[in-house]
Amino acid sequence: MLVHEPYTNDKAMYKVLEEAYYDGKVKAIGLSNYNQRRFEQFIHSSNIVPTVNQVECHLHFQKWDLQQTLKEHGTVMQAWSPLAQGKIQFEQQPELVQLSEKYGKSPAQIVLRFLTQRGVSVVPKTSRVERLAENIDIFDFCLTNFEMDMLKKLDKGKTLFSWTETL
Ligand SMILES: NC(=O)c1ccc[n+]([C@@H]2O[C@H](COP(=O)([O-])OP(=O)(O)OC[C@H]3O[C@@H](n4cnc5c(N)ncnc54)[C@H](OP(=O)(O)O)[C@@H]3O)[C@@H](O)[C@H]2O)c1
């Protein structure tokens, strides 16, 4: 269970989640949409380290610095919109097409593998059963360090979702 975003009463809300955790009502608690500054402010007042911080993270907004900060505190970065909600045309990214052909995987699988291989948890959404299977079938190959670096260079460091800019 996650606190969806920073807000006035988020610390009080997290206390309630902590109680639910201590009572065994939930298995894990965490945060969502906390940037580095807000995350570091927040955890000073919490007893339980957030299991995850679920944030926008995809090929064009990779958030390596935030991941490092979270890691130092024992929190996993979890990607919402790991496939950028379809806003990135994967077939038009030569690097993805190249890796897709090399590994016999779809561009979406390459992206999900890239994220998970760097230690980011992913929650891709699909309405198609065949894509559910496709999106989990990413653990039988490994990108090389060179290929990871190649995909890292596609980071634009900018959100694709303007509503997050006010968080
Ligand atoms: N915490 C937050 O603030 C926050 C914000 C936004 C989203 N989320 C959560 O993040 C999760 C991810 O959902 P999302 O919709 O935002 O983003 P997403 O998973 O990046 O993108 C979903 C889109 O990708 C398509 N897709 C899925 N698998 C594909 C594949 N293998 N190949 C090509 N296209 C594929 C889907 O189309 P089809 O359905 O046609 O397959 C859908 O249009 C959801 O659980 C959502 O609730 C959380």
The ligand as an SDF file (V2000), in Angstrom:
LIG
                    3D

 48 52  0  0  0  0  0  0  0  0999 V2000
    1.6330    6.0390   -8.8710 N   0  0  0  0  0  0  0  0  0  0  0  0
    1.2450    6.8150   -9.8740 C   0  0  0  0  0  0  0  0  0  0  0  0
    1.1730    8.0510   -9.7480 O   0  0  0  0  0  0  0  0  0  0  0  0
    0.9320    6.2020  -11.2020 C   0  0  0  0  0  0  0  0  0  0  0  0
    0.7490    7.0370  -12.3120 C   0  0  0  0  0  0  0  0  0  0  0  0
    0.4620    6.4350  -13.5480 C   0  0  0  0  0  0  0  0  0  0  0  0
    0.3470    5.0520  -13.6560 C   0  0  0  0  0  0  0  0  0  0  0  0
    0.5040    4.2900  -12.5440 N   0  0  0  0  0  0  0  0  0  0  0  0
    0.4130    2.8330  -12.6290 C   0  0  0  0  0  0  0  0  0  0  0  0
    1.4600    2.3760  -13.4600 O   0  0  0  0  0  0  0  0  0  0  0  0
    1.0650    1.1480  -14.0760 C   0  0  0  0  0  0  0  0  0  0  0  0
    1.5300    1.2430  -15.5040 C   0  0  0  0  0  0  0  0  0  0  0  0
    0.5450    1.7740  -16.3250 O   0  0  0  0  0  0  0  0  0  0  0  0
    0.5900    2.9380  -17.3850 P   0  0  0  0  0  0  0  0  0  0  0  0
   -0.6150    2.7470  -18.1900 O   0  0  0  0  0  0  0  0  0  0  0  0
    0.7540    4.2320  -16.7390 O   0  0  0  0  0  0  0  0  0  0  0  0
    1.8620    2.7560  -18.2780 O   0  0  0  0  0  0  0  0  0  0  0  0
    2.6040    1.6550  -19.1720 P   0  0  0  0  0  0  0  0  0  0  0  0
    2.5220    0.3310  -18.5250 O   0  0  0  0  0  0  0  0  0  0  0  0
    3.9160    2.2740  -19.4260 O   0  0  0  0  0  0  0  0  0  0  0  0
    1.8370    1.6880  -20.5630 O   0  0  0  0  0  0  0  0  0  0  0  0
    0.6450    1.0390  -20.8230 C   0  0  0  0  0  0  0  0  0  0  0  0
    0.4570    1.0930  -22.3360 C   0  0  0  0  0  0  0  0  0  0  0  0
    1.4520    0.2770  -22.9420 O   0  0  0  0  0  0  0  0  0  0  0  0
    0.8300   -0.6580  -23.8030 C   0  0  0  0  0  0  0  0  0  0  0  0
    1.5740   -1.9150  -23.7120 N   0  0  0  0  0  0  0  0  0  0  0  0
    1.6090   -2.7900  -22.6810 C   0  0  0  0  0  0  0  0  0  0  0  0
    2.3950   -3.8220  -22.9530 N   0  0  0  0  0  0  0  0  0  0  0  0
    2.8960   -3.6070  -24.1930 C   0  0  0  0  0  0  0  0  0  0  0  0
    3.7820   -4.3180  -25.0410 C   0  0  0  0  0  0  0  0  0  0  0  0
    4.3300   -5.4860  -24.6660 N   0  0  0  0  0  0  0  0  0  0  0  0
    4.0730   -3.7980  -26.2610 N   0  0  0  0  0  0  0  0  0  0  0  0
    3.5390   -2.6430  -26.6530 C   0  0  0  0  0  0  0  0  0  0  0  0
    2.7000   -1.9030  -25.8920 N   0  0  0  0  0  0  0  0  0  0  0  0
    2.3710   -2.3900  -24.6740 C   0  0  0  0  0  0  0  0  0  0  0  0
   -0.5880   -0.7760  -23.3240 C   0  0  0  0  0  0  0  0  0  0  0  0
   -1.4580   -1.0580  -24.3980 O   0  0  0  0  0  0  0  0  0  0  0  0
   -2.4060   -2.3840  -24.3880 P   0  0  0  0  0  0  0  0  0  0  0  0
   -3.3050   -2.2590  -23.1920 O   0  0  0  0  0  0  0  0  0  0  0  0
   -3.1270   -2.2670  -25.6960 O   0  0  0  0  0  0  0  0  0  0  0  0
   -1.4960   -3.5590  -24.3030 O   0  0  0  0  0  0  0  0  0  0  0  0
   -0.8780    0.6120  -22.7720 C   0  0  0  0  0  0  0  0  0  0  0  0
   -1.3100    1.4750  -23.8340 O   0  0  0  0  0  0  0  0  0  0  0  0
   -0.4190    0.9930  -13.8520 C   0  0  0  0  0  0  0  0  0  0  0  0
   -0.6310   -0.0040  -12.8770 O   0  0  0  0  0  0  0  0  0  0  0  0
   -0.8600    2.3480  -13.3050 C   0  0  0  0  0  0  0  0  0  0  0  0
   -1.9100    2.2560  -12.3720 O   0  0  0  0  0  0  0  0  0  0  0  0
    0.8140    4.8400  -11.3200 C   0  0  0  0  0  0  0  0  0  0  0  0
  1  2  1  0
  2  3  2  0
  2  4  1  0
  4  5  1  0
  4 48  2  0
  5  6  2  0
  6  7  1  0
  7  8  2  0
  8  9  1  0
  8 48  1  0
  9 10  1  0
  9 46  1  0
 10 11  1  0
 11 12  1  0
 11 44  1  0
 12 13  1  0
 13 14  1  0
 14 15  2  0
 14 16  1  0
 14 17  1  0
 17 18  1  0
 18 19  2  0
 18 20  1  0
 18 21  1  0
 21 22  1  0
 22 23  1  0
 23 24  1  0
 23 42  1  0
 24 25  1  0
 25 26  1  0
 25 36  1  0
 26 27  1  0
 26 35  1  0
 27 28  2  0
 28 29  1  0
 29 30  1  0
 29 35  2  0
 30 31  1  0
 30 32  2  0
 32 33  1  0
 33 34  2  0
 34 35  1  0
 36 37  1  0
 36 42  1  0
 37 38  1  0
 38 39  2  0
 38 40  1  0
 38 41  1  0
 42 43  1  0
 44 45  1  0
 44 46  1  0
 46 47  1  0
M  CHG  2   8   1  16  -1
M  END
$$$$
